[in-house]
Amino acid sequence: MDDTIWTAARDARAWLDAANGTGDTELTCRILKLGEETGEVAAAWIGLLGQNPRKGVTHTRAEVAAELADVAFTALVAIESLGLDAQATLAGGAAKVRARLADASPPGGMNRGGNGDV
């Protein structure tokens, strides 16, 4: 990934720190912000499907993807706000997924027990 992403996450954290402080309440709000952003993804997907007959189709796949990107970036800022390196944390998560995939059966025969994580 481009270093711009990691720099932007650190810069966003610093900006929020300066504006709102760094206490547990602020950290809680940054973590809860993920739920808000996830709700926006859900609303965009519902809009893409035209699930609300009164509104019809209101979103595109690109708009859904943009909302997903907001979720991802918000998570990176929350990780940085925990005092951790978002890039290293995300790389660690990706390594765990790759290890699981290496040990997994081919799709279709994959055992999907447990909590449903990849």
C-alpha positions in Angstrom: 0.0 0.0 0.0 1.0 3.5 -0.6 2.6 5.3 2.4 0.0 8.0 1.9 -2.6 5.8 3.6 -0.6 5.3 6.7 0.5 8.9 6.9 -3.1 10.0 6.5 -4.2 7.7 9.3 -1.6 9.1 11.6 -2.4 12.6 10.6 -6.1 12.0 11.2 -5.3 10.7 14.6 -3.2 13.7 15.5 -5.9 16.1 14.2 -8.5 14.3 16.3 -6.2 14.2 19.3 -5.7 18.0 19.1 -9.4 18.7 18.6 -10.9 16.2 21.0 -8.2 15.0 23.4 -7.1 11.4 23.9 -9.0 10.1 26.9 -11.0 6.9 27.1 -14.2 8.6 26.1 -12.6 9.9 22.9 -11.1 6.5 22.1 -14.5 4.9 22.7 -16.1 7.4 20.2 -13.5 6.6 17.6 -14.1 2.9 18.0 -17.9 3.4 17.9 -17.5 5.5 14.7 -16.8 2.2 13.0 -20.4 1.2 13.7 -21.7 4.4 12.2 -19.6 4.0 9.1 -20.7 0.3 8.8 -24.3 1.6 8.9 -23.5 3.8 6.0 -22.3 0.8 4.0 -25.5 -1.0 4.8 -27.6 2.0 3.7 -25.6 2.2 0.4 -26.0 -1.5 -0.3 -29.7 -1.3 0.4 -29.8 1.7 -2.0 -28.0 -0.3 -4.6 -30.4 -3.1 -4.4 -33.4 -0.7 -4.5 -34.7 -2.5 -1.3 -36.8 0.6 -0.3 -39.5 0.8 -3.0 -40.2 4.4 -2.0 -36.7 5.5 -2.9 -35.8 3.0 -5.6 -32.1 2.5 -6.6 -30.1 5.2 -5.0 -26.5 4.0 -5.0 -23.9 2.5 -7.2 -21.2 -0.2 -6.5 -18.6 2.6 -6.6 -20.5 4.4 -3.8 -20.7 1.2 -1.8 -17.0 0.7 -2.3 -16.4 4.3 -1.1 -18.3 3.6 2.1 -16.3 0.4 2.6 -13.2 2.5 2.2 -14.5 4.9 4.9 -14.9 1.9 7.2 -11.4 0.7 6.5 -9.8 4.1 7.0 -11.8 4.7 10.2 -10.5 1.4 11.5 -6.9 2.5 10.7 -7.4 5.7 12.7 -8.8 3.7 15.6 -5.8 1.4 15.6 -3.5 4.4 15.6 -5.6 5.9 18.4 -4.9 2.8 20.5 -1.2 3.8 20.3 -0.4 1.0 17.8 1.0 1.1 14.3 -1.9 0.5 11.9 0.3 -0.7 9.1 2.0 -3.3 11.2 -1.4 -4.3 12.8 -3.0 -4.7 9.4 -0.1 -6.7 8.1 -0.3 -9.0 11.1 -4.0 -9.5 10.4 -3.3 -10.3 6.7 -0.6 -12.8 7.7 -3.1 -14.6 9.9 -5.6 -14.8 7.1 -3.0 -16.1 4.7 -2.0 -18.8 7.1 -5.7 -19.9 7.5 -6.1 -19.9 3.7 -3.0 -22.0 3.3 -4.4 -24.6 5.8 -7.9 -24.5 4.4 -9.7 -26.9 2.1 -10.5 -25.7 -1.4 -13.7 -23.6 -1.7 -16.8 -25.7 -1.6 -15.3 -28.2 0.7 -14.2 -25.6 3.3 -15.5 -26.2 6.8 -17.2 -22.9 7.9 -17.4 -23.7 11.6 -16.5 -21.4 14.4 -17.1 -17.7 14.2 -17.1 -17.4 10.4 -13.8 -15.5 10.1 -11.8 -16.2 7.0 
